[in-house]
Amino acid sequence: MRYIDYKTVLPRTVAGALVSLIVILPVFTTNMITLSIFISSGIWAVAAMGFTLILRTGQFSLGQAAFMAIGGYTSAIFTVNLGWSFWPSFLLAGMVSGIIALIVGSIVLRVGGTYFSIITLALSEVVRIIAQQWESVTRGTRGLITSPPSPIAIGGFEINFYASAVPYFYLTVMLVAVTAVVFWQIGRSRIGGTFYSIAANPILAEHQGIPLMKYRVIAFTVAGVFTGLAGSLYAHSLTVMTPYMLGLWQSIQIMIMSVVGGVGSLAGGPIIGSIVLYTFGIYLSRVEIYGIQQLLFGGVVVLALLFLPKGTGLIDLWDRFWRKVVWREEEYEPDTPDD
Amino acid sequence: MSYLELRAVSKLFGKLAALQDINLQVNKGDIMGIVGPNGSGKTTLINVISGYYRPTRGTVLYDGKTISGKRPDQIAARGIARTFQSNVHFEGASVVESVMVSSYLQYRTRSWQAFFETRAYKDEHEAVVGRVLELLRMLDLFNDTFMPAEGLSHGYQRMLGIAIAMAANPRVLLLDEPTTGMNHEEAMFVVENIKKISEQGVTVILIEHNMKVLLNLATRVVVLNFGNKIAEGKPEEVMNNQEVIDAYLGTETE
């Protein structure tokens, strides 16, 4: 008989059940507000996964919201100004964002490290200023009013994006699922190992024949494609795209979600981080003191970094919960070499 | 024609010449020893060959082609691997993980094949895992396969450095003081392994202070002093060269 390791099977089953609960959420409630929390969390989760993938190669991107803005504006411009339908614009948003990531990445990643962070920071400002000033196309600060995708009829069943938030919810779930599967597979394949090695020791990795630039650009581009798709979905689910929606604060928010969720996992951590922090942010926005949201947000990050060591994040709490509370395992202290 | 050749290579840091017009020929299958007092430019020489530094003047030729000015990964891809003077590792990786990620050059399949886990990739991956385990067994790291690399003792960290370099499938191996901080037995174990590596057809260039190791191993020895080549030849001849003795022990003043 095959031995079943219940200690790995049980947590996975419970995690799977929780994920399925979220996926079948519209069965219990079609409340617009509840669903929109999950839609927005999902969109941020995709962006946070992109950030985590770039962080895997040792680079700290502070301009991920810029790629959401590029994606959002691409699909908004093509649907509003050129009259394209949503679906081709959605795919085009991913492509445009990916191409811009490829071009910017091949120039900017040469410097790497802190300089890369600073330049990506500047990139998000550049995108915002272009969106604001190029009024003939982007309508400046008034923004572009986007419309949801037109209804799709499959047999007698009609998917209507105007009537409820459920179709958006499933579109988001699909985008998150595809991104999570792609990133998870990247992480566990040879490419993930290569990413890890160039972050852990770039000099050694380069002397082992790993082209640093190539893999940094791959990570940046893949992240750019999915972040662009998320941006397009963001613009259409909010039915508006303005230059101030995706700025520096949003880039930092993406970073915070990724770090608090746990950068050790490419898919799980960012998803948990964005659901928890976005929901938290929604409740904070009810507090009517100006600026308190950012302050408390910062407080949560500090607490998470203090009590969840070394970027393990919230996802690590899950493991700890099973090990300490459920199995009641003794803390394992590995022998440290005396040096 | 020589396999690896340095033609009038100089490396200046500001006005300080770490290497001055070095000419060097290494033949295929050689074990070339590089000796010299501290600060004589031995490590700089390896850094120049491996592409970590660009030579200020002169060219490095490998297999008839210029490699100076290329990036370290391009040089490694042509078959020149190196170890480092200090113990380097990938932070947080176990021994086998370190060697696996270092085996990048052993894969012929493309990244997309690795992503989709095609048949060709899986077969190749299995072969690479086999070679890595063989390498660990040869270098006596097999018992520590799943140990964190930074938890190894100094001697084993040196062996891991050689394993990582060998994982790149080199035809020329540059060893930067492989036996530092080792006792006689450990040093002799390294010597045995360098001989084995050499028998596999790998050309070896090693920096070494331990004369016993050099006499045992090297087919030719080059002596550097203040960035200049002061002697070259068989180990026994070089050891008795008056200029070499002066460089190491200083000259007698009257």
Chai-1 contact restraints between the chains, C-beta under 6 A:
chainA,res_idxA,chainB,res_idxB,connection_type,confidence,min_distance_angstrom,max_distance_angstrom,comment,restraint_id
A,S189,B,A114,contact,1.0,0.0,6.0,A-B,restraint_1
A,S189,B,F115,contact,1.0,0.0,6.0,A-B,restraint_2
A,R190,B,A114,contact,1.0,0.0,6.0,A-B,restraint_3
A,I191,B,S111,contact,1.0,0.0,6.0,A-B,restraint_4
A,I191,B,A114,contact,1.0,0.0,6.0,A-B,restraint_5
A,G193,B,V101,contact,1.0,0.0,6.0,A-B,restraint_6
A,S197,B,F90,contact,1.0,0.0,6.0,A-B,restraint_7
A,S197,B,V101,contact,1.0,0.0,6.0,A-B,restraint_8
A,A200,B,F90,contact,1.0,0.0,6.0,A-B,restraint_9
A,A200,B,E91,contact,1.0,0.0,6.0,A-B,restraint_10
A,N201,B,F90,contact,1.0,0.0,6.0,A-B,restraint_11
A,L204,B,V88,contact,1.0,0.0,6.0,A-B,restraint_12
A,E206,B,P72,contact,1.0,0.0,6.0,A-B,restraint_13
A,E206,B,D73,contact,1.0,0.0,6.0,A-B,restraint_14
A,H207,B,P72,contact,1.0,0.0,6.0,A-B,restraint_15
A,H207,B,A76,contact,1.0,0.0,6.0,A-B,restraint_16
A,H207,B,R82,contact,1.0,0.0,6.0,A-B,restraint_17
A,Q208,B,S102,contact,1.0,0.0,6.0,A-B,restraint_18
A,Q208,B,Y104,contact,1.0,0.0,6.0,A-B,restraint_19
A,Q208,B,A168,contact,1.0,0.0,6.0,A-B,restraint_20
A,G209,B,D73,contact,1.0,0.0,6.0,A-B,restraint_21
A,G209,B,A76,contact,1.0,0.0,6.0,A-B,restraint_22
A,G209,B,A77,contact,1.0,0.0,6.0,A-B,restraint_23
A,G209,B,Y104,contact,1.0,0.0,6.0,A-B,restraint_24
A,G209,B,L105,contact,1.0,0.0,6.0,A-B,restraint_25
A,G209,B,A168,contact,1.0,0.0,6.0,A-B,restraint_26
A,I210,B,D73,contact,1.0,0.0,6.0,A-B,restraint_27
A,I210,B,Y104,contact,1.0,0.0,6.0,A-B,restraint_28
A,P211,B,D73,contact,1.0,0.0,6.0,A-B,restraint_29
A,P337,B,G151,contact,1.0,0.0,6.0,A-B,restraint_30
